[in-house]
Amino acid sequence: MKSCSVELVYFSSCPNAGSARENIREALVEVGRDDRWMEWDQEETGTPARYRAFSSPTVLVNGQDVMGVSGMGLGRSCRAGGAPSANRIAKAIRDND
């Protein structure tokens, strides 16, 4: 099993950021992974520019949006439809193993 990266891109006032965080945690448990991922707060000055172009929340697995569409280009806005589900995140992780 190869390792894949999981990242959460959000801004702190996004009402769905907490749900995305919980769904990542649940997905990692479901697939038997360590409860670790990288978070990028778009409001932090140290966040790389590439992460500032995503809507919030965006969950990336190996750099790909788990929703199957690019959340890029929307900038700092809430993502329509809310946080990706734990099942969708788990599927993306499995598909990248």
N, C-alpha and C positions, 0 to 999 in steps of 0.2 A: 504494500500500500504506500503510494507516494504521499508526500505532504502537500497540502494545498493551503493557500492563505485565505483568511476571511477578514474582511474589513468593513467597518461601519462608518459611513459618511453622514454627518448630521450637523445641525446647529442647535444650540442649547434651548432655544425657545420653541423648537419644533414639538408639537404635541404627540407625535408618533415615535420619537427617538427612544423613549423608554420601552415601548412595545417591541421595537426592532431589537433592542438589546436583549430583552427576555426571549424573543424568538430565536436569536442566534444561540443563546445559552441552551435552550431546549433542543435545537437542531444538533448542536455539538454532542450533547448527551445521547441523543437518538442514534447518531452514527458512531458513537464510542470514541469520540475525540476529547482531548484535553479542553477544558473550559477557558480557552485563550483566543483572543483575536485582537486586531489593531483597530483603534478608533481615531477618526479624523474630525475634529471640531472645526467647522468652517470659519468660526469666529476667532480662532487662535492664530496669532501671527506666524507661528512656526509651521502651520499646515501648508504642504506643497500646493502650488497653484492648480495642478491638475484636479485636486479634490474639491476645489472651490466651485467648479462648474456643474457639480451634481445637485439634483434636488434632494430634499431630506425627508425621510431617511433613505439612503441607498445602501444596500448590502452587496458587496463585491466578493466573489469567490474566484481566486486566481485572476483578479483584475476585471472580471466580467460581471455585469449587473445580473443578479439572480432573477430579475423580472423578465429577462430576455430582450429588453429594449434598453437603449441608452438613456440614462437619466441625465446625461451631460447636456450642456447647453442651456439648461433651464435656470442655472444659477441658484442663488439662495431663495428657494421657494419650497413649500411643502409638496411632497409627492402626492399626486392624486391616487386615491385608493389606500392610503395609509402604509403601514409597515408590511414588508413581505412576511408571509406566514412561515412558521417553523418548518412545515412540510416542504415548502418551496426551497428554503435554505438548505435543508437536509438533502433534498434531491440534487441541488447544484453541487454540494460537497461530494456526494456519491458519484455523480457524473464526472467529476474531476479526479477521482481516485484511479 
